[in-house]
């Protein structure tokens, strides 16, 4: 289960169809089972997670050309049992 808030700065699309960089922020609360377990070809993979954890994500997205957009997201999660996790994502999307 996830409950969260997202703020996003909207920007007007320019005459050439390009949307400038738009910053955003997310604040989430995650609740779920204490661990996850998957099996791949007989190999067991487990990840111990706290039942409750908070997440903050900051980032931006926008167009660098009419058919190409980019985004960057930095995030951090904290929870019980000294759980701390950081993440970073960078992406490029092209349309044709």
N, C-alpha and C positions, 0 to 999 in steps of 0.2 A: 504494500500500500504506500502511496506517495501523496502528500499534500504539500502544495507549494504556491509560491507567488513569483511572477515574472514581470519585470519592468523592461520596457523596450522603448528607446528613443526612435520615433518615426521621423523619416526624412522624405521630402517630396522627390519624386522621380524627375530627373533632369530631362530636357527636351530630347536628348539622344537616347532615352530609354535606360539610362544608367542611374542606379540608386546609390547615393553616397554611403559611406560607412555608418552603420547604425549600432551603437553600443547597447548592451543588455545586461541585466543582472537577474539571477534566480536564487531563491532561498527555498529549500525543500526539507521536509521531514520524511524519512523513510522508516517503515515498520514492516518486519517480516520475520521469517524463521531465523533461528540462531545460526544455521549453517546451510550451505548448499552442497549437493553432491551430484556428480555426473560420472558416467562410465563411458569411456571411448575405447572400443576394441579390447575390453577387459581391464583397461587401466582406470583406476578410480581417482578422480580429482575432487578434492573438497576445499571449501573456503569457509572459514569460521568468521561470521559476521555478527556484530551485536544486533539484538532485536530492534533497537531504535538507534537511529543516527541522523545527524543534521548535515546538510550539504549547502555550500555556497558556490555559485558559478558566475564568473564574469567573462564577458566576451564582446565581440563585434562581428558584424557581417556586412557585406556590401558588394557592389559591382566594381570591377576594374575595367570592364568593357561591356558593351551591350549584351554579349552572350557569355560572359565569364564572371562568376562571383566567387568570393573567398570568405572564409570565416575562421575565427580563432576563439577558443574557449579555454579558460583556466578554471579549475575547480578544486575544492577541498571538502573532505568529509571527516567528521569526528563522531565518535560514539563511545559507549562503555567499553570496558576491558582494554583501555588505552588504544583504541582503534583510531588510526589516522591514515587517510589515503589522499593522495594528490593526483590530479589528472590534467592533461593538456591535449587539445585536439586542434589540428589545423586542416582545413579542407579547401578544395577547389572544385567548382561545379561549372560545367560548360553545357551550353544548349546549342542544338543545331537543328 
